[in-house]
Amino acid sequence: MSTLFFERNPFDILVRNFFEDAGTFSPITSAKLPHPADIYTNEHGLVFEIACTGIPKEELKIETQDNILRVSYDRKKEDSVEGIEYISKGIAKRSFNLGWKVDTKFDLKKIVAKYENGLLTVGVPFAKESQIKLIDIK
């Protein structure tokens, strides 16, 4: 028998799943992916958008200390339902602890957070001292 069905590259999995009756999904790798987050600046300051699908906002924790912003979630219990055998679990409801060192041109004391449709948006405004000041030359 060929080793084709024992290797685990994407093409081999596709072929195997096509010809098997069950056709179950087989992940290519079991490596954990980083928690999805977008970070960008706009005219108001720094914005963090963090995917929190299926996580109640009361269980999210946002902390600041010095110039560190930390967003975390501690998963309390297994959310699987008795009798369900997952073929694929793509919605990550696992614990996470994200941290960023924020530049001093942003004011972490005036942070604003909003949670809507599974997306946590954290806004950090520019600090007053860091705004551009035009200096008159005498």
Sine and cosine of phi, psi and omega as CSV:
sin_phi,cos_phi,sin_psi,cos_psi,sin_omega,cos_omega
0.00,0.00,0.60,-0.80,-0.01,-1.00
-0.94,0.35,0.45,-0.90,0.05,-1.00
-0.99,0.14,0.04,1.00,-0.04,-1.00
-0.81,0.58,-0.64,0.77,-0.08,-1.00
-1.00,0.08,-0.02,1.00,0.01,-1.00
-0.97,-0.25,-0.32,0.95,0.03,-1.00
-0.98,0.20,0.37,-0.93,-0.07,-1.00
-0.82,-0.57,0.80,0.59,0.15,-0.99
-0.99,-0.16,0.26,-0.97,-0.12,-0.99
-0.82,0.57,-0.66,0.75,-0.03,-1.00
-0.92,0.40,-0.67,0.74,0.00,-1.00
-0.88,0.47,-0.65,0.76,0.01,-1.00
-0.92,0.40,-0.66,0.75,0.02,-1.00
-0.87,0.49,-0.74,0.67,-0.01,-1.00
-0.90,0.44,-0.73,0.68,-0.02,-1.00
-0.87,0.49,-0.71,0.70,-0.02,-1.00
-0.92,0.40,-0.51,0.86,0.01,-1.00
-0.93,0.38,-0.65,0.76,-0.09,-1.00
-1.00,-0.04,-0.26,0.96,0.03,-1.00
-0.98,0.18,0.53,-0.85,0.02,-1.00
-0.92,0.40,-0.70,0.71,-0.07,-1.00
-0.94,0.35,-0.68,0.74,0.02,-1.00
0.86,0.52,0.60,0.80,-0.03,-1.00
-0.95,0.31,0.37,-0.93,0.00,-1.00
-0.98,0.19,0.72,-0.69,0.07,-1.00
-0.84,-0.55,0.89,-0.46,0.02,-1.00
-0.91,0.41,0.58,-0.81,-0.01,-1.00
-0.96,0.27,-0.61,0.79,-0.01,-1.00
-0.67,-0.74,0.45,-0.90,0.03,-1.00
-0.97,-0.25,0.17,0.98,-0.01,-1.00
-0.91,0.41,0.66,-0.75,0.02,-1.00
-0.96,0.26,0.68,-0.73,0.06,-1.00
-1.00,0.02,0.50,-0.86,0.05,-1.00
-0.91,0.41,0.44,-0.90,-0.01,-1.00
-0.91,0.40,0.72,-0.69,-0.07,-1.00
-0.93,0.36,0.82,-0.57,0.03,-1.00
-0.48,-0.88,0.65,-0.76,0.11,-0.99
-0.94,-0.35,0.67,-0.74,0.02,-1.00
-0.76,-0.65,0.79,-0.62,0.00,-1.00
-0.44,-0.90,0.21,-0.98,0.08,-1.00
-0.92,-0.39,0.48,-0.88,0.13,-0.99
-0.69,-0.72,-0.23,-0.97,-0.07,-1.00
-0.93,0.37,-0.27,0.96,-0.01,-1.00
-1.00,-0.07,-0.43,0.90,-0.03,-1.00
0.47,-0.88,-0.58,-0.81,-0.07,-1.00
-0.99,-0.14,0.68,-0.73,-0.02,-1.00
-0.80,-0.60,0.75,-0.66,0.10,-1.00
-0.92,-0.40,0.81,-0.58,0.12,-0.99
-0.90,-0.44,0.88,-0.48,-0.10,-0.99
-0.85,-0.52,0.81,-0.59,0.01,-1.00
-0.95,0.32,0.82,-0.58,-0.01,-1.00
-0.71,-0.71,0.72,0.69,-0.05,-1.00
-0.85,0.52,0.78,-0.62,0.06,-1.00
0.97,0.25,0.13,0.99,-0.02,-1.00
-0.96,-0.28,0.84,-0.55,0.04,-1.00
-0.91,0.42,0.64,-0.76,-0.07,-1.00
-0.89,0.45,-0.42,0.91,0.02,-1.00
-0.92,0.39,-0.35,0.94,-0.03,-1.00
-1.00,-0.07,-0.07,1.00,0.06,-1.00
-1.00,0.08,0.57,-0.82,-0.04,-1.00
-0.78,-0.63,0.80,-0.60,0.04,-1.00
-0.87,-0.49,0.82,-0.57,-0.02,-1.00
-0.76,-0.65,0.51,-0.86,0.15,-0.99
-0.76,-0.65,0.60,-0.80,0.08,-1.00
-0.50,-0.86,0.84,-0.54,-0.10,-1.00
0.82,0.58,-0.90,-0.43,0.01,-1.00
-0.91,-0.41,0.51,0.86,0.01,-1.00
-0.93,-0.37,0.77,-0.64,0.12,-0.99
-0.95,-0.31,0.78,-0.62,-0.02,-1.00
-0.79,-0.61,0.77,-0.64,0.08,-1.00
-0.85,-0.52,0.78,-0.62,-0.06,-1.00
-0.60,-0.80,0.33,-0.95,0.08,-1.00
-0.56,-0.83,0.79,-0.62,0.00,-1.00
-0.94,-0.35,0.95,-0.32,-0.02,-1.00
-0.93,0.37,0.81,-0.58,-0.09,-1.00
-1.00,0.09,-0.68,0.74,-0.10,-1.00
-0.57,-0.82,0.22,-0.98,0.05,-1.00
-0.95,0.32,0.75,-0.67,-0.05,-1.00
-0.99,-0.12,0.13,0.99,0.00,-1.00
-0.97,0.25,0.56,-0.83,-0.02,-1.00
-1.00,-0.06,0.64,-0.77,0.00,-1.00
-0.86,0.51,0.74,-0.67,0.07,-1.00
1.00,-0.02,-0.06,1.00,0.02,-1.00
-0.98,-0.18,0.79,-0.61,0.08,-1.00
-0.95,-0.32,0.94,-0.33,-0.05,-1.00
-0.95,0.32,0.69,-0.73,0.15,-0.99
-1.00,0.06,-0.63,0.78,0.04,-1.00
-0.53,-0.85,0.70,-0.71,0.08,-1.00
-0.90,-0.44,1.00,-0.07,-0.05,-1.00
-0.99,-0.11,-0.26,0.96,0.01,-1.00
-1.00,-0.01,0.94,-0.34,-0.07,-1.00
-0.99,0.13,0.93,-0.38,0.08,-1.00
-0.91,-0.41,0.55,0.84,-0.04,-1.00
-1.00,0.06,0.31,-0.95,0.07,-1.00
-0.88,0.47,0.52,-0.86,0.11,-0.99
-0.53,-0.85,0.42,-0.91,0.03,-1.00
-0.60,-0.80,0.99,-0.13,-0.06,-1.00
-0.98,-0.22,0.64,-0.77,0.02,-1.00
-0.61,-0.80,0.62,-0.79,0.02,-1.00
-0.70,-0.72,0.64,-0.77,0.15,-0.99
-1.00,0.05,0.86,-0.50,-0.10,-0.99
-0.98,-0.22,0.73,-0.69,0.01,-1.00
-0.86,0.51,0.50,-0.86,-0.03,-1.00
-0.94,0.35,-0.15,0.99,0.06,-1.00
-0.97,0.25,-0.08,1.00,0.09,-1.00
-0.93,-0.36,0.56,-0.83,-0.07,-1.00
-0.98,-0.20,0.99,-0.16,-0.01,-1.00
-0.94,0.35,-0.23,0.97,0.02,-1.00
-0.97,0.22,-0.27,0.96,-0.04,-1.00
-0.90,-0.43,0.56,0.83,-0.04,-1.00
-0.93,0.38,0.57,-0.82,0.02,-1.00
-0.77,-0.64,0.70,-0.72,0.00,-1.00
-0.78,-0.63,0.60,-0.80,0.01,-1.00
-0.65,-0.76,0.66,-0.75,0.02,-1.00
-0.84,-0.54,0.88,-0.48,-0.04,-1.00
-0.52,-0.85,0.78,-0.63,0.05,-1.00
0.80,0.60,0.66,0.75,0.04,-1.00
0.98,0.20,0.16,0.99,0.00,-1.00
-0.86,-0.50,0.88,-0.48,0.07,-1.00
-1.00,-0.02,0.86,-0.51,0.03,-1.00
-0.92,-0.39,0.85,-0.53,0.00,-1.00
-0.90,-0.44,0.85,-0.53,0.00,-1.00
-0.95,-0.32,0.73,-0.68,0.03,-1.00
-0.85,-0.53,0.95,-0.32,-0.07,-1.00
-0.95,0.32,0.33,-0.94,0.11,-0.99
-0.90,0.44,0.57,-0.82,0.08,-1.00
-0.97,0.24,0.53,-0.85,-0.02,-1.00
-0.86,0.52,-0.64,0.76,-0.03,-1.00
-0.91,0.41,-0.43,0.90,-0.10,-1.00
-1.00,0.01,-0.10,1.00,0.01,-1.00
-0.93,0.37,0.52,-0.86,-0.05,-1.00
-0.92,0.40,0.76,-0.65,0.03,-1.00
-0.86,-0.51,0.79,-0.61,0.06,-1.00
-1.00,0.08,0.73,-0.68,-0.02,-1.00
-0.95,-0.31,0.81,-0.59,0.08,-1.00
-0.96,0.27,0.73,-0.69,0.05,-1.00
-1.00,-0.04,0.81,-0.59,-0.04,-1.00
-0.98,-0.21,0.00,0.00,0.00,0.00
